[in-house]
Amino acid sequence: MRAIEALAAGGIERAGAVHAEILAEHPRDVLALGVAHSCDYIRGDLHTLRLRAERSLGAWRRDLPGYHALLAMYAFALEEAGHYARAEDYARRALEIAPRDDYRVALQIDERDISQVADGQHGQLTVASIPGKRFGFTVSKITPVNTAKEGRNFFRVEASLSEPPGSRLRPGMEGVGKIDIDERKLVWIWTHSFTDWVRLWLWSWMP
């Protein structure tokens, strides 16, 4: 309850500390580890992000459910800290033992379009290596963290596949995803990006 209250009040640091206490007594608590991991990332505490996952590895075994997720957490923490070779090694270990029937789709949404996205929306994904196949998905989570890429900001949106992925889909594949928002006029579709830019530019010059 203390952790939930801290999160509800916006106390990310306090919530992370509460979950750290839980992990000290129950190092295999997947929920506590996942929340603490997210708190470390949101706060930008890369040292704790890596150290927390590293310490947890000692309490787990390869045959335990969820071990692949812990390896993935550690790989992500290493990558964020700039240890790319080790990050790739642990990421490959995670992929070797990850279940093949439960994939999560990660979408990068431009900040100009994120206001149009909501949980529960449906969409379709096409990966580069299987261009003739479309995979349906449902938006499940919009993260509060954005990343900069090529001079633009993107939000990470997570989605779950609507059907089993089959044997051809593999972790790490990239492609193009389209989310069904609602019906819009063609004029809006063609011009809304430019219109939004003009509105922002005009507002910036207003006294």
Residue, then its C-alpha position, 0 to 999 in steps of 0.5 A: m500500500r505504501a508503494i501504491e500511495a507513493l506512486a499515486a502521489g507522484g513520489i517516484e523516488r519514494a515508490g522505488a525505495v519501498h519496492a527496494e525494501i520489498l526486494a530485500e526480503h523477496p528478491r524474486d518478487v517480479l512485480a516489485l522488481g518491474v516497478a522498481h526498474s521503471c522508477d529507476y529509469i524514469r528518475g534517470d538513475l542509471h547506476t541503480l538501474r544496473l545495480r538492482a538488476e545485477r543483484s537480482l540475478g544472484a537470487w534467480r535460476r535459469d529454470l525459473p519462470g520469468y528469468h528471461a525478463l530479468l536478463a532483458m532488464y539487465a541487458f537494458a540497464l547495461e545498454e543505458a549505461g553504455h556497456y554495449a557489448r555486455a548488453e548484447d550478450y545478456a540480450r541474446r541470452a534472454l532471447e534464447i530462453a524467452p517464450r515464443d508465444d507471448y510477444r510485446v509490441a513496442l511502438q515509437i509515436d511522435e509527440r505530435d501524434i501521442s494525444q491521439v493514442a489511447d489504451g485499447q485502440h487496435g492496429q496492425l503491424t508489418v515487419a520488414s522481414i515478413p512484408g506480406k503478413r499483417f499482425g493485429f495488436t491492441v494498445s496496452k500501455i502509453t509510457p510517460v517517458n519520451t526519447a529524442k531521435e533525429g531531432r524529434n521526440f517520441f513516446r514509447v507505446e506498448a501493445s499486445l498481439s491479437e493472435p499467436p505470433g507463429s514461428r516466423l516472428r522473432p524478438g527484435m524484429e522491426g517494421v511499421g505499425k499503424i493504430d486505428i484512431d477514428e475516421r477523419k477527412l482526407v484534408w485533415i490527414w494531409t494537413h494536420s501536421f503542418t497546421d499544428w506546426v503553424r499554430l505552435w509557431l504563431w503561439s511562440w511569437m504571441p506576446 
